[in-house]
Amino acid sequence: MDEPFETIAIVGIGLIGSSVAHAARASAGTTKVVGYDLSADVRAEALRLGVIDEAADSLENAVAQSDLVVLSTPVGAIGKILPQLASAKAGTVVMDVGSCKGSVIEAAQGLPDSVHFVPAHPVAGTEHSGPAAGFATLFRNRWCIITPMERSDEAYGRSLARVDALWRAFGSDVVQMDAKHHDLALAVTSHLPHLIAYTLVGAADDVESVNEAEVVKYSAGGFRDFTRIAASDPIMWRDVFINNKEAVLEVLGRFSEELAVMQRAIRWGDGEALEKAFARSRGLRKAIIEAGQESAEPNFGRDKKG
Amino acid sequence: MDEPFETIAIVGIGLIGSSVAHAARASAGTTKVVGYDLSADVRAEALRLGVIDEAADSLENAVAQSDLVVLSTPVGAIGKILPQLASAKAGTVVMDVGSCKGSVIEAAQGLPDSVHFVPAHPVAGTEHSGPAAGFATLFRNRWCIITPMERSDEAYGRSLARVDALWRAFGSDVVQMDAKHHDLALAVTSHLPHLIAYTLVGAADDVESVNEAEVVKYSAGGFRDFTRIAASDPIMWRDVFINNKEAVLEVLGRFSEELAVMQRAIRWGDGEALEKAFARSRGLRKAIIEAGQESAEPNFGRDKKG
């Protein structure tokens, strides 16, 4: 790609940060990755695994030698880190990869114009965490949403274009939108599903006469589909819900309303209403498969056919 | 296996019925499969696909020539079919494969002792329906729950043992329990997850400012995990909720309570409570993987690693 980021700093070396490191080296012309993480163990592990080329002993140190600073910590930490980047050398591009954007943009208002902050959100992930979980193709055929700062200077525009090109080099489709719309769309497609999955797994623990061994045994009946996303990093998700409170509560309200309608239909034995509600979801599933966001294999292909 | 069922009748030729046909031929010594379905199209398709060897033109006809009658219709139809089996030849074994057992056992109370009804529930499935969806290994490494009728005569005990052996021949682990416990355990591990998945998919349709194209695009953020089970057969699931009303409403109450607690924690910004609630679900996920009921691959292996 044109104007690659030759040296990048990964701040927060988890699933996303380590995947960015792998992808940048593999397909975006990056030649050096400096890593920083609050945990010295994580820094050492990332170095040992070859995820990063150098472990920085401070944030300042990591930032000083890099063209691009990737903030891949839980969202709650970004508000604390951004003020420390105000003194970065002019033209430094800073990109976060968090799952909510409104709170991050608010925290970035205090940065000088010499620092080019580009909020980005790759809609990709797995249920695994930590520096060993990353891989170069995580972002391939996934969407990356960029929610630019409100500034129209040419220098910022150029940095924005470089970040856009970076994600395309990773194999992502890139779209730009405003942060408020992002936060609502992701509350629907990601945050609410995670909250519901966590809640369902929690509720299963709560039925005294059905023990955990039974929940495990009969999980193939549907329950196991929820446990994957409910195994995601608790700290990351805590921060998402705290930082996207308004949109999450809004879509949660819709969900609860719909659930009450279902509950009443069951109580009244209204089979027609249930069947109608159930039937409309098949079209959405088909559209997701056709858009390449899912596998059409039964059970995602996890059960091998004979 | 000893005493195989040489000729079996499949009544209702969908995912489960056709999988039983394949599995019985492949591993349980069955030499002839007679099929009956209310839909003439389904009968013809099943015959064309080789799922069944002969299409019967009536239920009576299918039952008359078979050692084992498999009722694999939606649960709501079983109550209508059972009385028609009262005149089956002495010693005919009838097995249903429905997802709730209390209502089925109640419907079977009127059968004469000469008909041996064995309620069974294989905890297996995919999101696909119809005679083309079945395959011989669907039940392998899955649990099959048998909830026997309350009768202690030796002839019935022998039929029970043959059905038990049939599922073991299919590769299933077999467990016996009473119907009431079954219905509660499955409400937790299967029925509630399906209801929640249907509800979530329905609620996503309801947020005006986020259109369906966006839901499809960003579904990899978590939403797509729910769409698989929400694509399951609407009529089958309508019948499950109508026939297991009591247990479903019970576990739904627990879920709603837990969801209200989560909602309040988000509204209050109580990060500690959220993190604690999220953290406890990882153990359950791990137990499900260790029990062989799930793949440990990230995203079930549906995203290929580079």
Interface residues (C-beta under 8 A of the other chain):
Chain A: A26 G76 S99 V123 A124 G125 T126 E127 H128 A133 F135 A136 T137 L138 R140 R142 W143 I145 V175 H181 L184 A185 L186 V188 T189 S190 H191 L192 P193 H194 L195 I196 A197 Y198 T199 L200 V201 G202 A203 A204 D205 D206 V207 S209 V210 E212 E214 V215 V216 K217 Y218 S219 A220 G221 G222 F223 R224 D225 F226 T227 R228 I229 A230 A231 P234 I235 W237 R238 D239 F241 I242 K245 V248 L249 E250 V251 L252 R254 F255 S256 E257 E258 L259 M262 Q263 A265 I266 R267 G269 G271 L274 E275 A277 F278 A279 R280 S281 R282 L284 R285 K286 A287 I288 A291 Q293 E294 S295 E297 P298 N299 F300 G301 R302 D303 K304 K305 G306
Chain B: A26 G76 S99 V123 A124 G125 T126 E127 H128 A133 F135 A136 T137 L138 R140 R142 W143 I145 V175 H181 L184 A185 L186 V188 T189 S190 H191 L192 P193 H194 L195 I196 A197 Y198 T199 L200 V201 G202 A203 A204 D205 D206 V207 S209 V210 E212 E214 V215 V216 K217 Y218 S219 A220 G221 G222 F223 R224 D225 F226 T227 R228 I229 A230 A231 P234 I235 W237 R238 D239 F241 I242 K245 V248 L249 E250 V251 L252 R254 F255 S256 E257 E258 L259 M262 Q263 A265 I266 R267 G269 G271 L274 E275 A277 F278 A279 R280 S281 R282 L284 R285 K286 A287 I288 A291 Q293 E294 S295 E297 P298 N299 F300 G301 R302 D303 K304 K305 G306
